[in-house]
Amino acid sequence: MSNTVQAAELKRASDLWSRTIRFFTALARKASLANIIDATDGRIIGFLLHHRLLRAGILRLLGRMLDRFLENDPSNPRAVRAQRVTMGRALLSSIARLFSAAQGKQIISEALLQRVIPGLMKTSRAGGEIGKKFRQQFGENPPGFLTISPTRNCNLACVGCYANAVVAPQDTLDFDVFERILAEKKELWGSWFTVISGGEPLMYRSHGRSIFDIFERHPDNFFLMFTNGTLINEENARRLAALGNVTPAISVEGYEEQTDARRGKGTYARVLKAFQTLQSYGVPYGVSLTAFRDNAHLIGDELFGRYFDELGALYLWIFQYMPIGRQQTLDLVVTPEQRLRMYRESWRAVTQERRFVVDFWNSAEASDGCVSAGKPSGYLYIDWNGNLTPCVFNPYSPVNIAELYKEGKTLNDALQHPFFKAIRAWQKEYALDRTPDKKGNYLTPCPMRDHYADMLKMLKEHTPRPIDVSSEEALHDEKYQCGMREYDTKLSGLLDPIWEKETLAPERR
């Protein structure tokens, strides 16, 4: 070994030792989170989390910090604060299970430990200053993230697909526009988290570039990629591991029977293969499940055990079917009674089993209700044609990002559109600006799904463009609108008394 190489190795070892001392000193002194972040190195994180006793100590400390942060929230009822604490604890427990499962295997890629985790911690800290500037200008916090569907192109044709995805390579977000969006949200919002949906993201192609080029060129973003899993092979898993800043959420509908019935015969077997491949390369992954009327009964401990304990999922998202997209129909929507049962089962998994299970509707207590329309810490959605909509499940767009850029405008200009502002005003009036004993029901948080009459008024007042034929038809279909309103009436009749009894009444006492 040459003297130059030896000197470099000694310098790296010395730097790691120095950071280790700073890290433990910061913890011992109960330093601020900022000082702890400054002392953080991915190799230190890896060392701590791979050793059982050290991992337990660090996670216990983080749990206490989380408890203090979430419990100190006088704007929410005590019952809601407790739910938020248990959700945070479930996330920490999932991380602990991930590392405790190592047993000599590569569970987490080195890229995630050495580059991405410390980078994201520092980036999120820097985002605090950007958020301060945003508040001074607009009077509220910026959105926390974007969901982007860069392509409608897909190799499957699932029943009830919200995006009506097909083999459609022409419906693709321009790569340069895609890049500018990611750069802007970091610059203007301090946002480091991005959700990628579709279509099938692994089929994205623009100017000879793929979704991997996006991941590679934005290492300071962490990406949650929703994928059907059928295109995850050895090469793709290897690239994801090397990048370290992506976690795939793979779609299922329950077990093999339900998944293959919706997605095509043999799909579930390919999903299981994807799990094995990702695990072998150390890529953390989760599951995304769409709940329909005919599979909602499966959601419970047996299903959760299958994916968390047997198949190694880190998290599980539940998206209840919305009557939009391909062959939209109210007949597939979960009933109010099923929704209540799913609510009980998902929160039981969180509170008792410490599983990180998040239902896009039933977990609204953890997110202060609806997170759409650029709500502070919430998100906006951008589709493959550049249409900005309040939410993945609200297919009406008042502005197009490519058109905004041609006019010299930015994401902040989009945020200030009256349609998005009207929805944020609804969110405030419904719950955010209310006192804890008068909060609107977080069990029915969605203006599009649970308060359709209110959303229809906003749609007619601000006339955003429908992004597809199905959403255009819904605006003129009296039967559809009547069915949505009837569903909401039944839902509130079932869930409002529960919210009153379990959340508001104890708060008043």
Order of alpha helices (4+ residues) and beta strands (2+ residues): alpha-alpha-alpha-alpha-alpha-alpha-beta-alpha-beta-beta-beta-alpha-beta-alpha-beta-alpha-alpha-beta-alpha-beta-alpha-beta-beta-beta-beta-beta-alpha-alpha-alpha-alpha-beta-alpha-alpha-alpha
